[in-house]
Amino acid sequence: MSDSTSKTWFITGASTGFGEALATYALEQGDRVAATFRKDGQASEFSGHGSGRALGVVCDVTEEQQVKAAIEAAIAHFGYLDVVVNNAGYGSMGSIEEVSAEEVRRQFDVNVFGPLHVLRAVLPHLRSRRAGHILNITSIGGLRAFPGVGIYNGSKFALEGIGESLSLQLAPLGIRVTNVEPSGFRTKWAGESATFTEPEIDDYQATVGENMRAIQGYSGRQPGDPVRAAKAMFELVRMENPPLHLPLGVAAVRGARDKVATLARELEQYAHIGEAADFPAGE
């Protein structure tokens, strides 16, 4: 690691899961942390930690004005921000045919428009400093799809694309972007934090139903350790040349490799069809 100095973080969704683990770990290591919560009591309790290095703010990421106010409060309190973590999110499970339009909108409001609110609010500050590191907590489900989580996949694929484009947009300004892609970790993602639309269509029981039951069945027994994930992200933002993509967990690394290999095989097998769609050379 090339940078051993303390950093100032802004982390959304810190009441549970990765957000809680990362906020706690960063404070323990001597960094300063502004973190968002949905309840006043949670925010006040967090502000009492870290001997003045912690600031809890109440913020619903789907409310743009609340996000702006939270960013402004963090900057006013600490003076500047080094690391911004788009962590707040949840998983919506069910068949694409059966998840309601209302639930799809909510999934994208939280998982896509929420991070966009954060980015729009914080980028003027990071650009003025010509420094900073944005971490988008996406998912291995943002790189490859699975039956029963198609709406969630769609939201995380969207955040992946936003992060990739943003990295190119911000690189000349000295601002880095990393899409962090976890597999199964022992958070509440597969339990009380998720929403479930149970499949009623028989045709989907062997795909959607089976995968949803598997996800629910391993809740609390996932191999991923949120504290080790927090340590990895803490080290990530101190790298001189951090990656654009960081799969977290054995299953995430394996899933990313499988996606790359499958895409490469398909590309080689069908490239002649795609290439033939251009005008011939010289026309």
N, C-alpha and C positions, 0 to 999 in steps of 0.2 A: 504494500500500500504506500502510495506516494504522499498522502495527506493525512497526518496524524492529528491535526488541529480539530477542535470541536466544531460541530455543525448545528445549524438551526433547522428544524424540521417542521413541516405542516402536513399532518396526516388526517385523512378523513376516515370516519367509521371506526373509532378507536374503542368502542365499548366492548367489543368481543373480537375473537379471531386474530388474524394477522395484524390488524390495526392496534389492538390492545398489546399484543406481544412485541410489536416493533416500537411502540411508544414507550413501553416499560423498559425494553432493552436499551434503547438510545439514551434514556435518562440514566440508567444504571452505568452507562459508559461515559457519562459526563456531558452529553450533548443537551441542547435545549429543544423542547418539543411543544408545539402548539397542536392540539388534537381536537377533533370535532366529535360531539356526542349529540344524541337526540333528547336527552333529559338534563335539566338544570342540576340535579343532584350529582349526576355522573361528572359533569363538567367541573363543578365546584370541588368535588373530591379529587379529581386529577390535578387541579391547580394547586392543591395542598402538598403535592409531591415535589421532589427534586430541589428543595431549597431555593425556590424562585425560578427554577429552570423549566417549569411546566406551566402551560396555560391551556385550560379546557374552555372550549367555546361551544355553545349550542348552535347546531346547524343541521338543517335538512338539505342534503345536496340537490334535491329536486327543486328547491326554492332559490332562484338565482340571487335575489337580494340578500338572503341569509348567507349565501356563499361569499358574496362580495364583502359583507360586513365581517365575516369570520376572517377572511384574508387581511382586511384592513386592521382588525384588532390584533392579529398576530404580528404584523409588521410594526404597528404602533408600540406593541409591548416589547418586542425583541430588537427592532431596528431593521432587520432584514431576514430573508429566508434563503437557505441554501438548497434544501431538498423538499420537494413537494410530492406527496404520495397519494395518488388516486386509488384509495383502497375500498371505500364504501361500495357495497354491492351485495347482491343476493342471487340465488339460483331459482329459476322457475322451471318446473319439470312437468312434462306431459307431452302428448303427441301434438305435432304442429297443427293438425286438423282440429284438435279439441280444445287447445288453450284459448281462452276467450280473448277478444280484441282488447278488452279493458286490461287484462293481465299482461298482454304483450306490450301495451303502451307503458304500463307501470315498470315492466322489466327494462325497457329502453330508457325510460325517464331516470331510473336509478343508475343503471350500468353504463349508459352512453351520455345522456344529456347532463347527468350529474358531474362526471369528469370534465365535460366541455365547459360547464359553468366555472369549475375550478380553474381550468386553463385560461379562460378569458379573463378571469379576475386577477390571476397571478402573473401572467406573461408580461404585462407592462413593467412590473417590478423586476422580474428576472432580466428582461431586455435592458433596462436601465443600468443594471449591474454587470451586464455581459458575463453572467455566471449563473450556475444553478444546475440541478439535476432533477428531472421529473421521472418518477417511477409510476407506471400504470400497472396495477395489479390486475392482470387479465386472467388467464387460465390456460392449461393445456387444451381446454375446450375452446380457446380462441385460435388454436392452430389446427385442431382436427375435431371432427364432429362425432357425436354418439347418439344412438336412438334414445328418445325420451327427454333430451335436453336441447332440442333444436332451437327454441326461442332464446335460451341462455347462450347457446353457441353463437347465434346471430348477434347478440349484444356484445359478446367478447371478441368475435371476429371484427366487428365494427371498431371497437377500442384498439385492437391490434393495428388496423389500418390507419387510424388517427395517429397512433404513436409512431408508426413508421414514417408517415408523411411529415409529422412534426419534427422528427429527428433531422430530416433533410432541411427543413425550414429553419431550424434553430442552430444547426451545426456551425454556420459562419459566425454566429453570435457568441459562441463559447458555452452554449447551454446544451446539456446532454439529455437524452431520453432513453429509458430502458423499459421494455415490456417484460414484466415478471410473470411467469407462467407456471403456477403451481399445479400439482396433481392433488391427490387426496391427502388432506392434512386434518389433524384432530381439532377442527373448529366446529362451529354450529352450522356450517354451510349445508350439510346434508341432513340436518335435523330441523331444529325450530326456526332457523333463519330462512329456510326454503319454503316455497309454495308448491303444492302438488295438485295437478289435475289428473285424477286417476283415469286411465283409459277405459272407455266403455265399448269401444269398437273391437270386436273379437280379432280382426285382422292384425291388430297391433299388440296383442298380448305377448307374443313370442319375441317381440323386439322392444317396444316402448315399455310394456309392463315388466318384462324380465329385468331390463336395465334399471328401471326405477326401483324395483324391489331390491336389487343388488346394492344400489346407492344407499337406500334407507337402511339396509341390513348391516352395512359396515360403518355407519355413523358412530363415531366414538372409538373405532378400531382402525382408523386409517393409519398408514405407516408414517405419514409426514408429521414432523415435530414443529409447531409454530415458533418455538424459541430458536431452534436451529435455523429456521427460515429467516427470522429477524436478524440473527447474526450474519447470515449470508447477505442480506440487504444492507446492513450496516457496513460491511466490508465493501460491498459493491460501490457505494457512493464515495469511497475513498480510493478507488482505482483510477489510475491515470488515463486508461483507455477502456472504459466500461463497455460491455456488449449492448447491442440494441435488444437482443432477446436473452432472457435468462430462465430456462425451464428449471423449476424447483421440485425436487423429489425424483426418485428412481423412475417412477412411472411416467413422469413428465418428460424426462430425458429420453426414455424409450419411445414414448409417443411422438416426440418431435422427430426422432430419427426415422420412425416408421412413416411419418407424413412425408418427409423429404425423400425417402426411398421410393415410396409409392408414386409420388409426383414425378420423380425422375424416370421411373419405368413407363408411366403413361406418356410422358413427354417424348421419349424415344420411340415408343410404339406408334404414336399418332401424329408426330411432328409433320409428316409429309402431307397430312390432310390440312393442318392449320397453315402451313407455309404456302400451300397451293391457292389460298384465298387472296393473296396479293396479286396486283397487276404483274404480268411478266416484266422482267428487267428491261428497262428502256422504254416502256410504254407510259 
